[in-house]
Amino acid sequence: MAKAPRGERLIIAIVGKRNAGKSSLINALTGQDIAIVSDTAGTTTDPVAKPYELLPIGPVTIYDTAGIDDTGELGEKRVKSTRRILFRSDIAIVVVDQEGIDEKVKPIIEETQNLKIPFVVAFNKIDLADVRDSDIEFCESRGIPWRSVSSVNGDGVTDFKEMLATIVPGEFLVEKVLIGDLIRAGDLVVLVTPIDLAAPKGRLILPQVQVLREILDNDAIGVIVKERELEDALRKLAKEPDLVVTDSQVILKASGDVTPDIPLTTFSTVFARYKGDLDQYIDGAKKIDDLEDGDKVLIAEACSHHVQSDDIGRVKIPRWLRQYTGKELEIEVVSGHDFPEDLEKYALVIHCGGCMMNRMEVMRRLRECSRRHVDVTNYGVAISKLHGVLDRVVEPFYK
């Protein structure tokens, strides 16, 4: 099996009480002993990710989580970790044991519904007890899909997997494009990829690789240059490019080298549409003009990385932001999958391209910002705004 990028895998969170059989269900679904199983309650402590090709869905990451009824100071931290996994999942499985849907299970069902995460209730351990009529009525009266399974003898597992496939968000069933709708077979696309301190040794970064692959998949022609060679490369080409995609950090130079009649955008703007909501990001960028002294701005990085002296999120964007606004801003940074619960204190959120997240997780963050009435934009859109070229950078997507 070709390894799917982490950000392209469907994320499945398996939640439930301790000893409900969550780990056993993972093994039953995958047909492999990939999760540790024990009769001791609380065997699974921290969330554990299991990449797998789960038919008929495809590439997924299944998260085995700690019990939602864990106790004590450490247990509370484990429950909090479980909820963080639930927040960033695409679909969820709420595992219920022979005790049924009790007062410990109902809150996690309600929370999953409030987050608008598609989920199914798995009544596990039917080898020990039948599903209660009251539990069936609870699910059906609320439109909650459910299935009964036994992770011990495998009863109902095939039917459960088929049910699971029906709750997968529709966007996962539709092939998404980066620039495939902007180019045709035979088109010439120039990619501008700086090699700076942040560039990984010996390879290109994921957004560059994915855009290049889409160029090839569409039978177009890709030319890759660094920003210093861009002007010379354009002179040497036999025809004008049909599209130029540049790293956001060098958009000012690229916009000067690429004549106005040639469509120009950035990798991060491409991913703003691919992983998020480009319209929302553009609207969010308008907030930059209204920032005041003392306003808090959140830089949200999707993944942890080694911070360089010219780091785009922690150094360059804050510098450009202060230069553009002339304001004394308080800038905070979060990295990885954690997202602040107190979003209201921020005047603006500037999110990275999200190449290591799937779209559902990014969209959940955008919806959270909307619910809290906080403007949000992303690196590429913000950088283009700060350099005065935003209209040109987004134009290829609105023709």
N, C-alpha and C positions, 0 to 999 in steps of 0.2 A: 504494500500500500504506500502510495506517495504521501509523504508527511505534509499535512495541511498546516499553514501558518497558524499559530496560536490564536491570533485575532480573527481567523475565519472559521473557527470551530464553534458549533453550538454548545453553549454551556448549560449543563443540567445540574441543578442542586438537589441533592437527596437529603431531606430534613425529616425530623421526627424525634420522638422521645428516645432516651437511652434504652438499648436492648430491644428496640422495635424490629430489628432485623435489617437495618439500612445497609450495612456492609454485606450481609448475605444476599440482599436483593441485587446489589451491584454485581456480585459474582454470578448470580443466576441470569441477569440480563446479558452479561458479556460472555458467559460460558467459560470463564476463567477465574482462578483464585487470585484476583488482583487487589482484594481488600481483606484486611485482617479480621477474622471472625472469632468471637469469644462469647461465652455465656455471661461473662462479667460485664455488668453495666458500666458504660463509660470507657470502653476500650478505645474508641476513636476519640482523640482529644482535640487535636488541631485539624482543620480542613485539609483533606488530601485530594490532589487532582489526579485523575486517571484518564489520559488520552486514549481514545478507542474509536474504532470504526463500528458504530452501532447500526446495524441494518434493521429496518429499511431507511433510517434517517441519514446516515453517512458519518463523517468525522465529527466527533463530539469530545468534550472534556466533562467527565463526570466528577462531581465533588462529593466525597463522603464527608459528612460533617458531624460535629459533636451533638449530643442530645440536647434538645431545647429545654429539658427539665433538669439539666445539670445544676448542681448546688454548690454553695460556698463561694468564697472570693474568686478562686481559680475557675470554678464552674461558671460564674457570671461572665468572666472574660471569654470562656469558650463559647458561650451562648452568643455573645456579641460578635465573635468571629463567624459563627454560623449565619447570623443575620447579615453580615457584610457580604458573605458569599451569595446569600439569597438575593441581595440587592443587585448584584451584577450578573445574575443568571438570566438565561433566555427562557427556559422552562424549568419547572420544579416538580419533584415527586414528594408528596407528603406521605410518609410511611406510617401506618397505623397498625398496632399489634392487636392481640386478642382482647385487650381491654377496651377497644373501640375509640370513638372520638370523644374524649373526655375534656375536662376544663384545662388540661395542659396542652392539648392538641388544637383546640379551637382558636387560641390567639395566633398561632402560626398560620392557620388557614386564613384568618381575617387579614393578617399582615400581607400575605401573598396576594390576596385579592386586592387590597388597597394599592399595592405596587403594580397592579395590572400585569402580573406575571402569569402566563398560562401554566396551569398545573393540573395534575391528576392525583387523586387519593389512591394509594395502594393499600388495600386491606391485606396485610401480610399474616402469615402463620395460620392459614385456613386449614392446615393439617391439624391444628390444635383446637380451633373453634370456628364455627360458621360466622359470617358477617351478621351483625344484629340488624333487625328490621329498622330500628330507630336510626341507625347510622346510614342506612340506605336512604331513608326518608330525608335525613339531614342533607345529604349530598344532592338528591334529586330535586328537593324543594328550592335549592340554591343554584341549580344548574351546574353543579360541580361534577366533572367526569370521574368515574371510579372504576376500579377493577379489583377482583380478589385474586390473590396469588399465594403460592407457597414457595419461598426461596429454598426450602429444604428438599422437597420432592419435584419441584419444577412445575407444579400445576398452575395453569393460567399465565405462565410467563410469556408464551408466544402471543397470546391475545393481548397481554398488557403492552408488549412492545408495539403492536399494531395500533393500540389506542394512543400510545405515546407519540407516534408519528403524526396523528391527527391534530395534535395541539401545537405543533411546531409553527411559529409565526410564518405567515405567507412569504415574507421577504427573503426567508432562507431558501424558499423553493424557486425563487426568481433569480436568475443570474444577474448580478450587479456588474456595472461597468465603471471603469475609471475614466478613460478617454475614448473608449470604443465607439461611442455615439458621436464623437467629434471628428473622427478620421475615417477614411475609406482605404480600400486596397490600393497600394501604390503611392499613398501620401508619404511625404517626407516630414519626420518629426525630429526635432533637435532637443536633446535633454542636456541641461546645464547642471553639472554635478560638481560642486567644489570639493576639493580634497583638503580639509583643514584638520585642526587638532581633534575635532569631534568625530571625524570620519573613521569607521572601523578599519582596522588593518587588513589589507588584502581583499576587501570586498566592498560592494555598494550597500547602502542601507535599504531596508525592505521596501519603502515606497518607490524608490528608484527601480528596484528589480521588478516590482509588480507592474509598474507603468511600462517598462521595457518589454516585459512578457506580453502585455496586452497589445503593444505595437506589433509584435511578431505574430500574435494570434490573429490579428486583423490584416495580415499580409501587407503591412505598411513597412516603411524603411526608417530605422532608428539610427541617429547619429549622436554620439555622446562626447561632450567636450567639457573642460573646466571653464570657469568664467573668464579666465585670462585669455583663453584661446577662442572665445566665442566670436568676437569681431572678425578675426582672421578666418575662422571656419565658414562664417556666412559669406565672405567674399569668394571663397574657393568653391562653394557649392554651385552646381550648374543651374539650379533653380531655387527660388525662394522656398523656405519651409512652409508647410501647411499649418504647422503648429510648433511653438516653442514652449517647453515646460522647464522651469528653472527652480532651483532651490530658493526658498523665500529670502534667505540671508543675502543673496546677491541680486535681488529683484531690481534695485536701483540701477546697477550697472547693466543688467540684461535689458531693461526697458530702454536704456540709452543706445544699446547696440542693435536692438531689434526694431526695425522701422515700424511705424504705427499701423501699416497695412497688414502686418503679419500677426496672427492671433498669438497672444502670449498669456500664460498663466503660471501657477506655481504648483509644486508637488503637494504642498500642504492645502492649497485651495481645492485641488483635485480630491484629496482625502476628506476635506470638509463636506463635500457633496456625497462622497462614497460612504463615509462612516457616520455622518451627522446630518445637519440641516443647514445648507448653505444660506438660505434666506434668513434664518435666525441668526447665523453668524454675522451676516452683513448688517442686519439691524442692530446687533449687539455692538458692532464696531463704532456705530454712531455715538455711543455713550462716551467714547474717548474724548469727544469734543466738549463734553459736559462735566468732566472730572474736576473736582475741587481739592484744595489743600486739605490733607488729612484723610482723604478717601482711601479705603483699603481695596487693593486689587489682588485677586488670587491667580497665581500661575499654576495650572493643573497639568502635571505630567502623568501620562498613563503608565510609564514604566520607570523603575529605578535605574540609574546609570551613573557612571563615573563623571563627576562634574569637572569640566575643563575650564581653563581661565577665560575662554571666550564663549562659554555656554550660552546657547540661544535663549533658553527660558529664564535662566537665573541672572544672566549678565546683559546680553544684548537687548532683549525686549524691555527690561526695566529701564535701561539707559535711553533707548529710543523713546519710550513712553514719557519719561521725565523731560527729555529734550523737546518733544512735540507739544506737550501740555504746558510746560513751564511751571508745573505744580509740584508741591511736596507730597508725594504719595507714599502710602505704606503698602509695601508689596510683600506678600507671603507666598510660599511655595508648598504644594503637596505633591507627592509622587507615589506611584503605584496605584493600587485599586481603591485606596481609602479616599473618601470624598467628605468634606466637612459637613457636619449636621447643622451648623450655625451659619448657613449661607447668607442670611439676611445682613450680616455685618459687612459684606463686600458690595462695593459699588459696581464691580465688573469682574467677571471670570474670563480668563484667557486660557483656553484649553489647547493642548498639543494636537497633532494630527490624528492621534488615536490609532496608530498603525498596529499596536500590540493589543488593542481591544477589539471586540466585535461590535457591530453597529448597535445592537440592542443595549449594550452597556453605555455607549456614548449617548444614545438617545434617552436613556433613563436619566442620565446626568442633565441633559438639556431640559427634559420635562421637570426635573427637580428645580432647576434654576427658574423655569417659568412659574412654577407653583409658588416659589419664594419671591417672585417679582425681581429677580436679579438678572441683569443683562449678561450675555455670554457670547464670546466670539472665539476664534481659534488663531493659532500662531500665524498661519499664512494670511488670513484675512486681516488680522491686526497689523502685521508687518507691512502689508501693501497699503493699508490705511495710513500708517505712520510715515510712509515714504511718498504718499500722494499719488499712488498708481492703482488704487483699488478698483476704480471703474474699469480700467483697461484689463486688469487681471481676471475679473469675473465676467467680462463681456463674452468670451467664448461659450459660456454655459447658458446664455440668454438670447442667443441669436435665433 
